[in-house]
């Protein structure tokens, strides 16, 4: 087996073992990664910035003695930044800003020995569950090029699925790790709030909802990487007790008999595609066959929960504009962004401090209610999404709604509101696609998408698994057991199957 084939079939742990045993050099791995990236990128269009020469130089220098020494890696163009790589977050409002120093997360990636090849595309300001930024161009799904990669970690997920890199950085403020993991057939874990660092450029992402980690092809890669980056950074607003044992050790051990609830009912009443229901039902059946106690159950969610989430989201969008202006020294213009993004900013600016405070309090009260469910159950299984990957453009504003959004962005939000809440309609369309993920950003619990189902026409469908707050250890044990019972890493995306 040649290195090129070795590279696309092995996970990050196995590639690091090759380097450790001197069977391959970091430079050879980087060369294989670049060759693969250049093969698939014309079809995927998932890259924001390339730093290939810097990667070659890093591969030839002494590497950090970390668990992934010499392994190629991609950085999502959101939240966590690398010195010298221009930052965009899918938008022109960040133009001209080049971070002078690594964020703490990136410093830890490098300390683990990872070699960064560049940054990957996101939707504008990482706001949507599809990666289709107007000014930077959409990213394509390697399973079907006319389908979404999901968002916002769409570029990262496309390239991991296409085997450009074995794993890549991802972030999640409402499902942005899990959604693209489902769309691209990957394992994607959103860790517990506070488990990984956000500083120094981000104090508290999206009111505590946003957290970073990665999308991977194997459970053990996710566990080992989380070991390498875990722990709060200096001045972090949240404290979290370290695990009793490493996540890698937990992933290698048996989970014991767990109490598992499952449900395919969307908490906002959205219709759920039969493929997504089948994915969960089959996963629940598998859990029963593995000896776990399984029953159908779901926590109660307040009727207005998604409206509260939307208020917090809009306020965070307004915050993003303010900090982009602060960091770049340039005031954003309406022409810099998509109409819906500008409208989100204007609506976010319209909330009073009291309205935002009351909304956050309501969300945190709901968390107390939801947490009681996990006194009875160890895990909850749901679909990751209510539909398989949608076609490009399906979630864009349409017809009169789109026209009025343009009008509102130009004339001001006050006139817009006279036409009724059309932005709410657009948000409802997004929430009908992704009703299962945002809740766990607010509760802060670990949640992941497992690639356990494929449709008859070859589209991946993820199953979401939610665990107790701070309980990644038991989660990794369970996920490894499922991965061994229903392996997925051998699958090669069909739309690029002709590329090696």
RODO-2510 file (C-alpha; in nm, 4 decimals, decimal comma):
residues 500
     n   res          X          Y          Z
     1     x     0,0000     0,0000     0,0000
     2     x     0,1517     0,3356    -0,1049
     3     x     0,1566     0,6445     0,1113
     4     x    -0,1224     0,8129    -0,0873
     5     x    -0,3570     0,5197    -0,0176
     6     x    -0,2304     0,4880     0,3390
     7     x    -0,3052     0,8538     0,3911
     8     x    -0,6712     0,8420     0,2895
     9     x    -0,7490     0,5164     0,4746
    10     x    -0,5872     0,5842     0,8138
    11     x    -0,7186     0,8093     1,0874
    12     x    -0,5065     1,0741     1,2628
    13     x    -0,4002     0,8356     1,5394
    14     x    -0,2708     0,5818     1,2876
    15     x    -0,0898     0,8496     1,0858
    16     x     0,0755     0,9817     1,4021
    17     x     0,1895     0,6258     1,4789
    18     x     0,3594     0,6082     1,1387
    19     x     0,5531     0,9246     1,2211
    20     x     0,6354     0,8069     1,5722
    21     x     0,7761     0,4785     1,4414
    22     x     0,9707     0,6634     1,1678
    23     x     0,7870     0,4823     0,8907
    24     x     0,7035     0,8169     0,7332
    25     x     0,8227     1,1725     0,7897
    26     x     0,5996     1,4705     0,8693
    27     x     0,7082     1,6264     0,5391
    28     x     0,5897     1,3175     0,3501
    29     x     0,2543     1,3312     0,5271
    30     x     0,2144     1,6992     0,4459
    31     x     0,3038     1,6295     0,0835
    32     x     0,0373     1,3571     0,0684
    33     x    -0,2161     1,5885     0,2308
    34     x    -0,1491     1,8712    -0,0118
    35     x    -0,1725     1,6367    -0,3088
    36     x    -0,5090     1,5128    -0,1850
    37     x    -0,6352     1,8619    -0,1044
    38     x    -0,5439     1,9872    -0,4510
    39     x    -0,7222     1,6876    -0,6063
    40     x    -1,0541     1,7409    -0,4289
    41     x    -1,0679     2,1178    -0,3690
    42     x    -1,1767     2,2019    -0,7255
    43     x    -1,4924     1,9978    -0,6621
    44     x    -1,5429     2,0912    -0,2957
    45     x    -1,4494     2,4622    -0,2941
    46     x    -1,4143     2,4345     0,0824
    47     x    -1,0983     2,6389     0,1508
    48     x    -1,0832     2,9974     0,2759
    49     x    -0,7019     3,0385     0,2987
    50     x    -0,4138     2,8077     0,2105
    51     x    -0,0846     2,8082     0,4017
    52     x     0,0864     2,5242     0,2179
    53     x     0,4377     2,6687     0,2115
    54     x     0,4215     2,7407     0,5841
    55     x     0,3033     2,3829     0,6398
    56     x     0,6018     2,2452     0,4487
    57     x     0,8370     2,4587     0,6569
    58     x     0,6720     2,3469     0,9811
    59     x     0,6981     1,9813     0,8757
    60     x     1,0744     2,0139     0,8269
    61     x     1,1341     2,1804     1,1641
    62     x     1,1423     2,0020     1,5018
    63     x     0,7818     1,9288     1,5992
    64     x     0,6145     1,9423     1,9360
    65     x     0,6216     1,6001     2,1006
    66     x     0,2447     1,5720     2,1013
    67     x    -0,0007     1,2911     2,0264
    68     x    -0,0486     1,4050     1,6655
    69     x     0,3055     1,5057     1,5735
    70     x     0,3276     1,5549     1,1973
    71     x    -0,0435     1,5096     1,1219
    72     x    -0,1943     1,7582     0,8703
    73     x    -0,4879     1,9657     0,9943
    74     x    -0,7258     2,2395     0,8793
    75     x    -0,8513     2,5340     1,0833
    76     x    -1,2099     2,6523     1,0555
    77     x    -1,2293     3,0253     0,9744
    78     x    -1,4241     3,1033     1,2923
    79     x    -1,3572     3,1896     1,6593
    80     x    -1,0092     3,0386     1,7000
    81     x    -0,7403     3,2022     1,4903
    82     x    -0,3798     3,1467     1,3847
    83     x    -0,1162     3,4177     1,3700
    84     x    -0,0583     3,5283     1,0122
    85     x    -0,3663     3,3647     0,8564
    86     x    -0,6183     3,6303     0,7401
    87     x    -0,9488     3,5967     0,9240
    88     x    -1,2833     3,6314     0,7443
    89     x    -1,5552     3,4350     0,9251
    90     x    -1,7233     3,4194     0,5848
    91     x    -1,7719     3,7966     0,5699
    92     x    -1,6204     4,1163     0,4357
    93     x    -1,6666     4,2972     0,7673
    94     x    -1,3473     4,1281     0,8927
    95     x    -1,1434     4,2194     0,5837
    96     x    -0,7879     4,3247     0,6530
    97     x    -0,7593     4,1629     0,9954
    98     x    -0,4676     3,9258     1,0326
    99     x    -0,4338     3,7921     1,3887
   100     x    -0,1006     3,8865     1,5481
   101     x    -0,0963     3,5792     1,7718
   102     x    -0,2524     3,2353     1,7953
   103     x    -0,5655     3,1886     2,0002
   104     x    -0,5214     2,9461     2,2885
   105     x    -0,7028     2,6676     2,1055
   106     x    -0,4678     2,6962     1,8083
   107     x    -0,1664     2,7065     2,0396
   108     x    -0,2839     2,3748     2,1837
   109     x    -0,3405     2,2288     1,8368
   110     x     0,0188     2,3114     1,7501
   111     x     0,1452     2,1774     2,0829
   112     x    -0,0252     1,8487     1,9928
   113     x     0,1975     1,8403     1,6839
   114     x    -0,0677     1,9231     1,4241
   115     x     0,0432     2,1000     1,1058
   116     x    -0,2061     2,3554     0,9726
   117     x    -0,2553     2,3624     0,5945
   118     x    -0,4971     2,6563     0,5921
   119     x    -0,8470     2,7619     0,6910
   120     x    -1,1869     2,6402     0,5728
   121     x    -1,5038     2,8151     0,4562
   122     x    -1,7983     2,9020     0,6747
   123     x    -2,1312     3,0745     0,6030
   124     x    -2,1333     3,4494     0,6592
   125     x    -2,0426     3,5087     1,0255
   126     x    -2,1051     3,1349     1,0767
   127     x    -2,4763     3,2082     1,1153
   128     x    -2,6537     2,9447     0,9053
   129     x    -2,6795     2,5630     0,8935
   130     x    -2,5532     2,5655     0,5328
   131     x    -2,2150     2,6877     0,4042
   132     x    -2,3152     2,9148     0,1160
   133     x    -2,1569     3,2580     0,1773
   134     x    -2,2390     3,4980    -0,1055
   135     x    -1,9013     3,6719    -0,1133
   136     x    -1,6820     3,3617    -0,0766
   137     x    -1,8817     3,0954    -0,2599
   138     x    -2,0472     2,7792    -0,1360
   139     x    -1,8750     2,4611    -0,0199
   140     x    -1,9915     2,1367    -0,1842
   141     x    -2,0725     1,8056    -0,0193
   142     x    -1,8361     1,5241    -0,1267
   143     x    -2,1267     1,2758    -0,1141
   144     x    -2,3318     1,4799    -0,3638
   145     x    -2,1930     1,8043    -0,4992
   146     x    -2,5377     1,9617    -0,5360
   147     x    -2,6084     1,9137    -0,1639
   148     x    -2,5128     2,1214     0,1382
   149     x    -2,2147     2,0365     0,3550
   150     x    -2,4145     2,1722     0,6464
   151     x    -2,2917     2,4651     0,8494
   152     x    -2,1206     2,6351     0,9880
   153     x    -1,8201     2,3983     0,9895
   154     x    -1,8970     2,3067     0,6290
   155     x    -1,5554     2,3501     0,4720
   156     x    -1,3845     2,1515     0,7466
   157     x    -1,6370     1,8694     0,7210
   158     x    -1,6152     1,8519     0,3424
   159     x    -1,2380     1,8109     0,3503
   160     x    -1,2335     1,5561     0,6316
   161     x    -1,4967     1,3488     0,4522
   162     x    -1,2950     1,3794     0,1293
   163     x    -0,9783     1,2653     0,3124
   164     x    -0,7772     1,5848     0,2611
   165     x    -0,7058     1,5703     0,6338
   166     x    -0,8055     1,3053     0,8895
   167     x    -0,9676     1,5642     1,1172
   168     x    -1,0245     1,9398     1,1254
   169     x    -1,1128     2,2194     1,3646
   170     x    -1,4829     2,2970     1,4076
   171     x    -1,6992     2,5136     1,6330
   172     x    -2,0597     2,4844     1,7475
   173     x    -2,2975     2,7588     1,8631
   174     x    -2,6276     2,5987     1,7593
   175     x    -2,5223     2,2749     1,5957
   176     x    -2,2313     2,3841     1,3770
   177     x    -2,0192     2,0757     1,4513
   178     x    -2,3031     1,8246     1,4523
   179     x    -2,4965     1,9539     1,1498
   180     x    -2,2093     1,9265     0,8982
   181     x    -2,0924     1,6027     1,0585
   182     x    -2,4359     1,4603     0,9789
   183     x    -2,4358     1,6007     0,6252
   184     x    -2,0849     1,4713     0,5498
   185     x    -2,0884     1,1330     0,7276
   186     x    -1,8467     1,2185     1,0120
   187     x    -1,8172     1,1944     1,3879
   188     x    -1,8646     1,5396     1,5367
   189     x    -1,8643     1,6128     1,9106
   190     x    -1,9639     1,9405     2,0726
   191     x    -1,7981     1,9149     2,4159
   192     x    -1,9391     2,0383     2,7438
   193     x    -1,9430     2,4159     2,7900
   194     x    -1,6077     2,5243     2,9306
   195     x    -1,4270     2,2068     2,8279
   196     x    -1,2137     2,3844     2,5650
   197     x    -1,0679     2,7381     2,5537
   198     x    -1,2052     3,0365     2,3614
   199     x    -0,9560     3,3125     2,4509
   200     x    -0,7959     3,5488     2,4183
   201     x    -0,9952     3,6947     2,1273
   202     x    -1,3312     3,5508     2,2390
   203     x    -1,4496     3,5994     2,5945
   204     x    -1,7753     3,4048     2,5827
   205     x    -1,8955     3,2915     2,2429
   206     x    -2,2657     3,3525     2,1801
   207     x    -2,3541     3,3975     2,5500
   208     x    -2,1793     3,0702     2,6336
   209     x    -2,3475     2,8666     2,3599
   210     x    -2,0432     2,8403     2,1293
   211     x    -1,7591     2,5983     2,1893
   212     x    -1,4828     2,4549     1,9735
   213     x    -1,3441     2,1096     1,9020
   214     x    -1,3260     1,9139     1,5732
   215     x    -1,4871     1,6875     1,3169
   216     x    -1,3155     1,3493     1,2817
   217     x    -1,3538     1,0161     1,1062
   218     x    -1,2974     0,8080     1,4213
   219     x    -1,4094     0,8288     1,7825
   220     x    -1,0580     0,7730     1,9154
   221     x    -0,9231     1,0729     1,7223
   222     x    -1,1892     1,2939     1,8790
   223     x    -1,1075     1,1631     2,2266
   224     x    -0,7308     1,2026     2,1899
   225     x    -0,7637     1,5515     2,0463
   226     x    -0,9959     1,6568     2,3272
   227     x    -0,7337     1,5317     2,5749
   228     x    -0,4812     1,7584     2,4041
   229     x    -0,6924     2,0763     2,4095
   230     x    -0,9083     2,0309     2,7188
   231     x    -0,9202     2,2784     3,0043
   232     x    -1,0148     2,6447     3,0431
   233     x    -0,7752     2,9182     2,9403
   234     x    -0,6644     3,2074     3,1570
   235     x    -0,9603     3,4185     3,2646
   236     x    -1,2263     3,1838     3,1265
   237     x    -1,5780     3,2577     3,2586
   238     x    -1,6522     2,8900     3,3255
   239     x    -1,4807     2,6305     3,5391
   240     x    -1,5124     2,2581     3,4751
   241     x    -1,3603     1,9750     3,6752
   242     x    -1,1031     1,7750     3,4779
   243     x    -1,2025     1,4182     3,3896
   244     x    -1,1078     1,1379     3,6281
   245     x    -0,9225     0,9635     3,3440
   246     x    -0,8197     1,0622     2,9951
   247     x    -1,0812     1,0622     2,7237
   248     x    -0,8624     0,8258     2,5221
   249     x    -0,8684     0,5771     2,8111
   250     x    -1,2451     0,6166     2,8384
   251     x    -1,2871     0,5554     2,4648
   252     x    -1,0940     0,2291     2,4968
   253     x    -1,3068     0,0963     2,7838
   254     x    -1,6527    -0,0649     2,7984
   255     x    -1,9459     0,1658     2,8758
   256     x    -2,1382    -0,0697     3,1048
   257     x    -2,5152    -0,0990     3,0822
   258     x    -2,6635     0,2430     3,0127
   259     x    -3,0132     0,3860     3,0404
   260     x    -3,0855     0,5268     2,6951
   261     x    -3,3851     0,7307     2,5816
   262     x    -3,4637     0,7888     2,2165
   263     x    -3,7054     1,0036     2,0222
   264     x    -3,7537     1,1260     1,6672
   265     x    -4,0078     1,3927     1,7659
   266     x    -3,8767     1,7419     1,6893
   267     x    -3,9036     1,9735     1,9924
   268     x    -4,0510     2,2495     1,7742
   269     x    -4,3007     2,0195     1,6024
   270     x    -4,1132     2,0162     1,2710
   271     x    -4,1800     1,7218     1,0397
   272     x    -3,8996     1,4633     1,0452
   273     x    -3,7967     1,2810     0,7293
   274     x    -3,8529     0,9032     0,7392
   275     x    -3,4796     0,8468     0,6756
   276     x    -3,3955     1,0421     0,9908
   277     x    -3,6559     0,8532     1,1941
   278     x    -3,5205     0,5238     1,0620
   279     x    -3,1671     0,6244     1,1599
   280     x    -3,2704     0,6772     1,5228
   281     x    -3,4913     0,3692     1,5423
   282     x    -3,2107     0,1507     1,4085
   283     x    -2,9646     0,3067     1,6519
   284     x    -3,2017     0,2417     1,9416
   285     x    -3,2453    -0,1181     1,8296
   286     x    -2,8670    -0,1605     1,8123
   287     x    -2,8302    -0,0206     2,1639
   288     x    -3,0812    -0,2758     2,2908
   289     x    -2,8936    -0,5578     2,1188
   290     x    -2,5755    -0,4381     2,2916
   291     x    -2,7420    -0,4834     2,6287
   292     x    -2,8469    -0,1294     2,7160
   293     x    -3,1850    -0,0387     2,8631
   294     x    -3,3649     0,1516     2,5870
   295     x    -3,7024     0,3239     2,5865
   296     x    -3,8748     0,6005     2,3983
   297     x    -3,8766     0,9262     2,5949
   298     x    -3,7884     1,2918     2,5460
   299     x    -3,7411     1,5920     2,7788
   300     x    -4,0035     1,8629     2,7773
   301     x    -3,9062     2,1907     2,6105
   302     x    -4,0994     2,5184     2,6621
   303     x    -4,3147     2,6201     2,3674
   304     x    -4,1304     2,9520     2,3199
   305     x    -3,7813     2,8017     2,3465
   306     x    -3,6787     2,8618     1,9845
   307     x    -3,8031     3,2223     1,9959
   308     x    -3,5855     3,2789     2,3015
   309     x    -3,2909     3,1205     2,1261
   310     x    -3,3482     3,3467     1,8261
   311     x    -3,3357     3,6603     2,0436
   312     x    -3,0056     3,5524     2,1979
   313     x    -2,8763     3,4652     1,8501
   314     x    -2,9690     3,8052     1,7032
   315     x    -2,8017     3,9860     1,9915
   316     x    -2,4870     3,7822     1,9277
   317     x    -2,4918     3,8832     1,5595
   318     x    -2,5007     4,2487     1,6600
   319     x    -2,2108     4,1818     1,8954
   320     x    -2,0090     4,0297     1,6080
   321     x    -2,0440     4,3482     1,4047
   322     x    -1,9311     4,5598     1,6997
   323     x    -1,6197     4,3514     1,7603
   324     x    -1,5320     4,3342     1,3900
   325     x    -1,5354     4,7138     1,3835
   326     x    -1,3238     4,7256     1,6984
   327     x    -1,0626     4,4805     1,5657
   328     x    -1,0400     4,6098     1,2072
   329     x    -1,0937     4,9804     1,2725
   330     x    -1,3468     4,9884     0,9867
   331     x    -1,7193     5,0493     1,0242
   332     x    -1,9212     4,7737     0,8512
   333     x    -2,1452     4,8823     0,5645
   334     x    -2,4708     4,7273     0,4556
   335     x    -2,3167     4,6428     0,1180
   336     x    -2,0499     4,4355     0,2939
   337     x    -2,2953     4,1625     0,3937
   338     x    -2,5983     3,9665     0,2789
   339     x    -2,9361     4,1334     0,3392
   340     x    -3,0432     3,8750     0,5968
   341     x    -2,7162     3,9234     0,7891
   342     x    -2,7614     4,3003     0,8008
   343     x    -3,1207     4,2544     0,9098
   344     x    -3,0114     4,0206     1,1897
   345     x    -2,7699     4,2884     1,3055
   346     x    -3,0384     4,5579     1,3027
   347     x    -3,2854     4,3413     1,4913
   348     x    -3,0183     4,2453     1,7430
   349     x    -2,9388     4,6102     1,8059
   350     x    -3,3071     4,6754     1,8711
   351     x    -3,3306     4,4634     2,1856
   352     x    -3,2899     4,6342     2,5197
   353     x    -3,0489     4,5077     2,7826
   354     x    -3,3521     4,4077     2,9897
   355     x    -3,5025     4,2039     2,7036
   356     x    -3,1797     4,0130     2,6488
   357     x    -3,1344     3,9555     3,0225
   358     x    -3,4877     3,8201     3,0606
   359     x    -3,4421     3,5953     2,7564
   360     x    -3,1179     3,4457     2,8863
   361     x    -3,2784     3,3886     3,2250
   362     x    -3,5685     3,2040     3,0598
   363     x    -3,3276     2,9837     2,8671
   364     x    -3,1291     2,9005     3,1809
   365     x    -3,4480     2,8221     3,3724
   366     x    -3,5464     2,5847     3,0937
   367     x    -3,2062     2,4175     3,1299
   368     x    -3,2940     2,3283     3,4900
   369     x    -3,6117     2,1627     3,3660
   370     x    -3,4348     1,9723     3,0877
   371     x    -3,1537     1,8579     3,3205
   372     x    -3,4006     1,6600     3,5329
   373     x    -3,4534     1,4266     3,2382
   374     x    -3,0917     1,3122     3,2720
   375     x    -3,1484     1,2012     3,6308
   376     x    -3,3385     0,9101     3,4723
   377     x    -3,1357     0,8541     3,1545
   378     x    -2,7632     0,8429     3,0778
   379     x    -2,8028     0,9268     2,7089
   380     x    -3,0613     1,0613     2,4680
   381     x    -3,0703     0,9600     2,0995
   382     x    -3,2379     1,1837     1,8396
   383     x    -3,1875     1,2569     1,4722
   384     x    -2,9102     1,5113     1,4240
   385     x    -3,1213     1,6836     1,1588
   386     x    -3,4844     1,6598     1,0503
   387     x    -3,3785     1,5969     0,6891
   388     x    -3,0874     1,4477     0,4961
   389     x    -2,8545     1,7074     0,3378
   390     x    -3,0672     1,9545     0,1423
   391     x    -2,9845     2,0899    -0,2019
   392     x    -2,7939     2,4157    -0,2266
   393     x    -3,0221     2,7144    -0,1923
   394     x    -3,3159     2,5356    -0,0272
   395     x    -3,2840     2,7315     0,2968
   396     x    -3,2420     3,0736     0,1347
   397     x    -3,5222     3,3316     0,1742
   398     x    -3,7722     3,3044    -0,1098
   399     x    -4,0114     3,5176    -0,3101
   400     x    -4,1883     3,7942    -0,1187
   401     x    -3,9929     3,7068     0,1945
   402     x    -3,6603     3,7648     0,0178
   403     x    -3,7796     4,0875    -0,1448
   404     x    -3,9009     4,2294     0,1853
   405     x    -3,5757     4,1338     0,3590
   406     x    -3,3870     4,3370     0,0990
   407     x    -3,6304     4,6260     0,1460
   408     x    -3,6010     4,6077     0,5242
   409     x    -3,2219     4,6037     0,5163
   410     x    -3,2279     4,9194     0,3008
   411     x    -3,5056     5,1151     0,4687
   412     x    -3,4580     5,0150     0,8297
   413     x    -3,5927     4,7568     1,0659
   414     x    -3,8908     4,9661     1,1796
   415     x    -4,0527     4,9596     0,8351
   416     x    -3,9597     4,5949     0,8024
   417     x    -4,1492     4,4986     1,1161
   418     x    -4,4692     4,6470     0,9716
   419     x    -4,4697     4,3620     0,7198
   420     x    -4,4660     4,1028     0,9969
   421     x    -4,1819     3,8847     1,1148
   422     x    -4,0523     3,7470     0,7873
   423     x    -3,7132     3,6926     0,9432
   424     x    -3,8917     3,4669     1,1906
   425     x    -4,0232     3,2741     0,8896
   426     x    -3,6702     3,2345     0,7561
   427     x    -3,5521     3,1277     1,1004
   428     x    -3,8371     2,8787     1,1230
   429     x    -3,7226     2,7247     0,7946
   430     x    -3,3738     2,6797     0,9404
   431     x    -3,5115     2,5423     1,2677
   432     x    -3,7276     2,2961     1,0754
   433     x    -3,4034     2,1606     0,9269
   434     x    -3,2085     2,1667     1,2571
   435     x    -3,4601     2,1394     1,5444
   436     x    -3,2576     1,8918     1,7487
   437     x    -2,9251     2,0704     1,8017
   438     x    -2,9601     2,4230     1,9548
   439     x    -3,1031     2,3104     2,2883
   440     x    -2,7756     2,1467     2,3902
   441     x    -2,5759     2,4616     2,3219
   442     x    -2,7865     2,6387     2,5817
   443     x    -2,7788     2,3562     2,8377
   444     x    -2,4046     2,3171     2,7724
   445     x    -2,4212     1,9375     2,7589
   446     x    -2,1937     1,7296     2,5353
   447     x    -2,3688     1,6231     2,2159
   448     x    -2,2391     1,4504     1,9062
   449     x    -2,3481     1,3302     1,5659
   450     x    -2,2652     0,9695     1,4763
   451     x    -2,2726     0,8659     1,1065
   452     x    -2,4971     0,5613     1,1401
   453     x    -2,7250     0,5730     0,8368
   454     x    -2,7118     0,6337     0,4618
   455     x    -3,0094     0,6872     0,2328
   456     x    -3,0721     0,4685    -0,0723
   457     x    -2,9152     0,7382    -0,2924
   458     x    -2,6018     0,7515    -0,0764
   459     x    -2,6581     1,0553     0,1472
   460     x    -2,5330     1,0360     0,5079
   461     x    -2,7748     1,0791     0,7992
   462     x    -2,6450     1,1357     1,1518
   463     x    -2,7813     1,0280     1,4889
   464     x    -2,7362     1,2761     1,7720
   465     x    -2,6287     1,1468     2,1135
   466     x    -2,6611     1,3752     2,4182
   467     x    -2,4986     1,3004     2,7548
   468     x    -2,4975     1,4471     3,1054
   469     x    -2,3173     1,7772     3,1563
   470     x    -1,9453     1,7074     3,1875
   471     x    -1,9760     1,3359     3,1054
   472     x    -1,7664     1,2987     2,7919
   473     x    -1,5963     0,9946     2,9491
   474     x    -1,9045     0,7717     2,9466
   475     x    -2,0025     0,9166     2,6115
   476     x    -1,6718     0,8195     2,4461
   477     x    -1,6993     0,4637     2,5828
   478     x    -2,0468     0,4339     2,4347
   479     x    -1,9502     0,5923     2,1014
   480     x    -1,6595     0,3510     2,0562
   481     x    -1,8895     0,0562     2,1233
   482     x    -2,1312     0,1828     1,8565
   483     x    -1,8481     0,2494     1,6110
   484     x    -1,7212    -0,1077     1,6521
   485     x    -2,0708    -0,2507     1,6089
   486     x    -2,1541    -0,0319     1,3086
   487     x    -1,8262     0,0862     1,1489
   488     x    -1,8356     0,3854     0,9189
   489     x    -1,4812     0,5028     0,8462
   490     x    -1,4361     0,2753     0,5434
   491     x    -1,6985     0,4640     0,3438
   492     x    -1,5590     0,6924     0,0710
   493     x    -1,7805     0,9784    -0,0518
   494     x    -1,9433     0,8853    -0,3797
   495     x    -1,9133     1,2227    -0,5564
   496     x    -1,5329     1,2063    -0,5384
   497     x    -1,4890     0,8290    -0,5539
   498     x    -1,3114     0,8657    -0,8874
   499     x    -1,0308     1,0624    -0,7188
   500     x    -0,8012     0,7919    -0,5822
***
